[in-house]
């Protein structure tokens, strides 16, 4: 009896699943409406295992991923939902929105990557406008992103000019420093050379003569000549032996003339 009841319950569950293949999708839609986007995405993924080609399930999965901020997953889901017609226009529009969000997140860290993502967003909006020309939202977003790209490019150009100016200034400062160092080195060498020229030459000694040569002067005594002291002493001695004129006269008056010894 118990086995029979279990079999009946299992059969009923299978029958309900077969009779209502959209039960998971409806549950996912309910969770999405309640703001439980992560649970809704899980239900959409489970529903896709039974309906892998459902453009609507892929589109709704993209919406749930977008609400969670998983923009790359959202892009992948929206791209798989594009089957043509109005759904394709809506999918392209949402791809543009997701690409813009990715670019916005990358702008501060890598502006060049952001520019590429903004360009992809523009392409998606153009695709949406091509499929649905009356889509004013796609047109508005296209114009908005165009201005965003222009502003970012201008900002990057200004930053590049500023960087080039800083690099040029650093290069000029480096060259000036090198010139200053070279000039200082040249001045030091010139000063050292001038000091060397001003120093008197060292006296050269003759081989075997250890005594330094004495400079010649007026008081130098040459060989065979008297010194000043010797000459002064000699003059003094001569003065003592000199006879004054008066004394000479006295001697003459008192002198006796001697007679000749022989008369010739």
FILUM-782111 format. One record per residue: x, y, z of N, C-alpha, C in turn; residue number from 0. Coordinates in steps of 0.2 Angstrom, whole numbers. Layout:
BEGIN
X:Y:Z:X:Y:Z:X:Y:Z:NUM
...
//
This chain:
BEGIN
4:-6:0:0:0:0:4:6:0:0
10:6:4:14:12:5:18:13:-2:1
20:8:-5:23:8:-11:19:11:-17:2
13:9:-17:8:11:-22:7:19:-21:3
6:21:-14:5:28:-13:11:32:-16:4
17:30:-14:23:33:-16:24:34:-24:5
22:29:-27:22:29:-35:17:34:-37:6
11:34:-34:6:39:-36:8:46:-35:7
12:47:-30:14:54:-29:19:56:-34:8
24:51:-35:29:53:-40:26:54:-47:9
21:50:-48:18:51:-55:14:57:-55:10
11:60:-50:8:66:-50:13:72:-51:11
19:71:-48:24:76:-48:26:77:-55:12
27:71:-58:30:71:-65:24:74:-70:13
18:73:-68:13:75:-72:12:83:-72:14
13:85:-66:12:92:-65:18:96:-68:15
24:93:-68:30:96:-71:29:96:-79:16
26:91:-81:25:90:-89:19:95:-91:17
14:95:-86:8:99:-88:10:107:-88:18
15:109:-83:17:116:-82:24:117:-83:19
27:117:-89:34:117:-90:36:124:-89:20
32:129:-88:34:136:-86:34:138:-79:21
33:133:-75:33:134:-67:39:137:-65:22
45:135:-67:51:138:-65:52:145:-67:23
49:147:-73:50:153:-76:45:158:-72:24
39:155:-70:34:159:-66:37:161:-59:25
40:156:-56:43:157:-50:49:162:-50:26
53:162:-56:58:166:-57:56:173:-57:27
50:174:-61:47:181:-62:44:183:-55:28
41:179:-51:39:181:-45:45:184:-40:29
50:180:-40:56:182:-36:59:188:-39:30
59:189:-46:62:195:-48:58:201:-46:31
51:201:-46:47:206:-44:47:208:-37:32
49:203:-33:51:204:-26:57:207:-24:33
61:208:-30:68:211:-29:73:206:-27:34
72:199:-27:76:194:-25:80:191:-32:35
84:196:-34:87:195:-41:91:189:-41:36
95:187:-36:100:182:-37:96:175:-37:37
90:175:-33:86:169:-33:82:168:-40:38
80:174:-42:77:174:-49:81:171:-54:39
88:174:-54:93:171:-59:94:164:-59:40
94:161:-53:95:154:-52:89:150:-55:41
83:153:-54:77:149:-57:77:150:-64:42
79:156:-67:79:156:-74:84:151:-77:43
90:151:-74:95:146:-77:92:139:-76:44
88:137:-71:85:131:-71:80:130:-76:45
76:135:-77:71:134:-82:74:133:-89:46
80:136:-90:84:136:-97:86:129:-98:47
87:125:-93:89:118:-94:84:114:-98:48
77:116:-97:72:113:-100:70:117:-107:49
72:123:-107:70:127:-113:77:131:-115:50
82:128:-117:88:132:-119:88:137:-124:51
83:136:-129:82:141:-134:77:146:-133:52
75:147:-127:70:152:-126:73:159:-125:53
71:163:-130:74:170:-130:71:174:-124:54
65:172:-122:62:176:-117:66:174:-110:55
67:168:-109:71:166:-103:78:169:-103:56
81:169:-108:88:172:-109:87:180:-107:57
82:183:-110:81:190:-109:80:192:-102:58
75:188:-99:74:189:-92:80:187:-87:59
84:182:-89:90:181:-85:95:187:-86:60
95:190:-92:99:196:-92:97:201:-88:61
90:202:-87:88:208:-83:90:206:-76:62
89:200:-74:91:198:-67:98:199:-65:63
102:197:-70:110:199:-69:111:206:-69:64
108:210:-73:109:217:-74:107:220:-67:65
102:218:-64:100:221:-57:105:219:-52:66
108:214:-53:114:212:-48:120:216:-49:67
121:219:-54:127:222:-56:132:218:-60:68
129:212:-62:134:207:-66:133:209:-73:69
136:214:-75:134:217:-82:137:212:-87:70
143:209:-86:146:205:-91:141:199:-92:71
138:196:-87:133:190:-87:127:193:-91:72
125:199:-89:119:202:-93:120:202:-100:73
126:205:-102:127:205:-109:127:199:-113:74
130:194:-110:130:187:-113:122:184:-114:75
118:186:-108:111:183:-109:107:187:-114:76
108:194:-114:104:198:-119:106:196:-126:77
113:195:-127:115:193:-134:112:186:-136:78
111:182:-132:107:175:-134:100:176:-135:79
97:182:-132:90:183:-133:88:186:-140:80
93:189:-143:92:192:-149:90:188:-155:81
84:187:-156:81:183:-162:78:187:-167:82
78:193:-167:75:197:-172:68:200:-170:83
66:206:-173:60:209:-172:61:213:-166:84
55:215:-162:55:219:-156:60:217:-151:85
60:210:-150:64:207:-144:71:209:-146:86
73:209:-152:80:210:-154:82:217:-152:87
77:222:-153:79:229:-152:79:230:-145:88
75:227:-141:75:228:-133:82:225:-131:89
84:219:-133:90:216:-131:96:220:-133:90
96:223:-139:102:227:-141:102:233:-136:91
96:236:-135:96:242:-130:99:240:-124:92
97:234:-121:100:232:-114:107:231:-115:93
109:228:-120:117:227:-121:120:233:-121:94
118:239:-124:121:245:-124:121:248:-117:95
116:247:-113:116:249:-106:121:245:-102:96
122:239:-103:126:235:-99:134:237:-101:97
135:238:-107:141:240:-110:143:247:-107:98
138:251:-106:140:258:-104:142:257:-96:99
138:253:-93:140:252:-85:147:249:-84:100
149:245:-89:155:242:-88:161:247:-90:101
159:251:-95:164:257:-96:164:262:-91:102
159:263:-88:159:268:-82:163:265:-76:103
162:259:-75:166:256:-69:174:256:-71:104
176:256:-77:183:255:-79:186:262:-80:105
182:267:-81:184:274:-83:190:276:-78:106
189:276:-72:194:279:-67:201:275:-67:107
200:268:-68:206:264:-68:210:263:-75:108
206:263:-80:208:262:-87:204:265:-92:109
205:272:-93:201:276:-97:201:273:-104:110
206:270:-107:206:268:-114:201:262:-114:111
201:257:-109:197:252:-109:189:255:-109:112
188:260:-105:182:263:-105:180:266:-111:113
184:269:-115:182:271:-122:180:266:-126:114
183:260:-126:181:254:-130:175:252:-128:115
173:251:-122:166:249:-120:161:254:-122:116
162:261:-121:158:266:-123:156:265:-131:117
161:264:-135:160:263:-142:156:257:-143:118
157:251:-139:153:245:-140:145:247:-138:119
145:251:-133:138:253:-131:134:257:-137:120
138:262:-140:136:266:-146:133:261:-151:121
137:256:-153:136:251:-158:129:247:-156:122
128:246:-150:122:242:-148:116:247:-148:123
117:253:-147:111:258:-147:110:259:-155:124
114:259:-159:113:260:-166:109:254:-169:125
111:248:-166:108:242:-168:100:242:-166:126
99:245:-160:92:245:-157:88:250:-161:127
92:256:-163:88:261:-167:87:259:-174:128
91:254:-177:90:252:-183:84:247:-184:129
83:243:-178:78:239:-178:71:242:-176:130
72:247:-172:66:251:-169:68:258:-170:131
66:261:-176:68:268:-177:65:273:-172:132
59:271:-169:55:276:-165:57:275:-158:133
62:271:-156:64:270:-149:68:276:-147:134
65:281:-143:68:287:-141:73:286:-136:135
72:281:-132:77:279:-126:84:277:-129:136
83:273:-135:90:271:-138:93:278:-141:137
89:282:-144:92:288:-147:95:293:-141:138
91:293:-136:94:298:-130:100:295:-128:139
101:288:-126:107:285:-124:112:286:-128:140
111:285:-135:116:286:-140:120:292:-140:141
115:298:-139:118:304:-139:122:306:-132:142
119:303:-127:123:304:-121:129:300:-121:143
130:294:-123:136:291:-123:141:294:-128:144
139:297:-134:143:301:-138:146:307:-135:145
143:310:-131:145:316:-127:150:313:-122:146
149:308:-119:153:305:-114:160:303:-117:147
160:300:-123:166:298:-126:170:305:-128:148
167:310:-130:170:316:-132:173:319:-126:149
170:319:-120:173:322:-114:179:318:-112:150
178:312:-112:184:307:-110:190:308:-114:151
189:309:-121:194:309:-125:198:316:-124:152
194:321:-123:197:328:-121:201:328:-115:153
198:324:-110:201:324:-104:208:320:-104:154
208:315:-108:214:311:-109:219:315:-113:155
217:319:-118:222:323:-122:225:328:-117:156
221:331:-113:224:336:-108:229:333:-103:157
227:327:-101:232:323:-97:238:321:-100:158
237:319:-107:243:318:-110:248:324:-111:159
245:330:-113:249:336:-114:252:338:-107:160
249:337:-102:252:338:-95:257:334:-94:161
256:327:-95:262:322:-94:268:324:-99:162
266:326:-105:272:327:-109:276:334:-107:163
272:338:-104:275:344:-101:279:343:-95:164
277:338:-91:281:336:-85:287:332:-87:165
286:328:-92:292:324:-94:297:329:-97:166
295:334:-101:300:339:-104:303:343:-99:167
299:345:-94:302:349:-88:308:344:-85:168
306:338:-83:311:334:-80:317:333:-84:169
316:332:-91:322:331:-95:326:337:-95:170
323:343:-95:327:350:-95:330:350:-88:171
327:349:-83:330:349:-76:336:344:-76:172
335:338:-79:341:334:-79:347:336:-83:173
345:339:-89:351:342:-93:354:348:-89:174
350:352:-86:353:358:-82:358:355:-77:175
355:350:-73:359:347:-68:366:345:-71:176
366:341:-76:372:339:-79:377:344:-81:177
374:350:-84:378:355:-86:381:358:-80:178
377:359:-75:380:362:-69:386:358:-66:179
385:351:-66:390:347:-63:396:347:-68:180
395:347:-74:401:348:-79:405:355:-78:181
401:360:-77:404:367:-76:408:367:-69:182
405:364:-64:408:364:-58:415:359:-58:183
414:354:-62:420:350:-63:426:354:-66:184
424:357:-71:428:361:-75:432:367:-71:185
427:370:-67:430:375:-62:435:373:-57:186
433:367:-55:438:364:-50:445:362:-53:187
444:359:-59:451:358:-63:455:364:-64:188
451:370:-66:455:376:-68:458:379:-61:189
454:378:-56:457:381:-49:463:377:-47:190
463:370:-48:468:366:-46:474:368:-50:191
473:369:-57:479:371:-61:482:378:-60:192
478:382:-58:480:389:-56:484:389:-49:193
482:385:-45:486:384:-38:493:381:-40:194
493:376:-44:499:372:-46:504:377:-49:195
502:382:-53:506:387:-56:509:392:-51:196
505:394:-46:507:398:-41:512:396:-37:197
513:389:-36:518:386:-31:525:387:-34:198
530:389:-29:537:390:-32:540:383:-33:199
544:383:-38:547:376:-40:552:374:-35:200
552:368:-34:556:365:-29:564:365:-31:201
569:367:-26:576:367:-28:578:360:-30:202
582:360:-35:585:354:-37:592:353:-34:203
594:348:-31:601:347:-28:605:343:-33:204
612:346:-33:617:342:-37:618:335:-34:205
620:331:-38:622:324:-36:628:325:-31:206
628:322:-25:633:322:-20:634:328:-16:207
630:333:-17:630:339:-13:623:339:-10:208
623:338:-3:617:338:1:615:344:3:209
620:349:3:618:356:6:615:360:0:210
610:364:2:606:368:-2:610:374:-4:211
610:376:-10:614:382:-12:612:388:-9:212
617:392:-7:615:398:-3:615:404:-8:213
610:408:-8:609:414:-13:615:419:-12:214
618:421:-17:623:426:-17:621:433:-15:215
625:436:-11:623:443:-9:629:448:-8:216
627:454:-6:633:459:-6:638:457:0:217
635:454:5:640:452:11:643:446:10:218
643:443:4:646:436:4:654:437:3:219
658:434:6:665:434:6:668:429:1:220
671:432:-4:674:428:-9:681:426:-7:221
683:420:-10:690:418:-8:695:423:-10:222
700:424:-5:706:429:-6:704:436:-4:223
698:437:-2:696:444:0:695:444:7:224
696:451:10:695:452:17:688:453:18:225
686:451:24:679:453:27:679:460:29:226
673:463:30:672:470:32:675:471:38:227
675:466:43:678:467:50:686:467:49:228
689:463:45:696:463:44:698:470:41:229
695:472:36:697:479:33:696:484:38:230
691:484:42:690:490:47:696:490:52:231
698:484:54:704:483:59:710:485:56:232
711:484:49:718:486:46:718:494:46:233
712:497:44:712:504:44:714:507:50:234
711:504:55:712:507:62:720:507:64:235
723:501:62:730:500:64:734:505:60:236
732:507:54:736:511:50:735:519:52:237
729:520:55:728:527:58:733:528:64:238
734:523:68:738:523:74:746:525:72:239
748:522:66:755:523:64:756:529:60:240
750:533:58:751:539:54:754:545:58:241
758:549:55:761:555:59:758:561:56:242
756:565:61:752:571:59:757:576:56:243
755:581:52:760:586:49:764:590:54:244
761:592:60:765:596:65:770:592:67:245
769:585:68:774:581:71:780:580:66:246
778:580:60:783:579:54:787:586:54:247
784:592:55:788:598:55:793:598:61:248
791:596:67:795:596:73:801:591:71:249
800:586:69:805:581:67:810:584:63:250
808:587:58:812:590:53:817:595:56:251
814:600:60:818:605:63:823:603:68:252
821:598:71:826:595:76:831:590:73:253
830:589:67:835:584:64:842:587:63:254
847:583:63:854:585:62:856:583:55:255
859:587:51:861:585:45:867:581:45:256
868:576:43:874:572:44:879:574:38:257
885:574:40:890:576:35:892:570:31:258
894:571:26:896:566:21:902:562:24:259
903:556:23:908:553:26:914:553:21:260
913:556:16:919:556:11:918:562:7:261
923:565:6:923:571:1:926:569:-6:262
922:570:-10:923:568:-17:928:573:-20:263
//
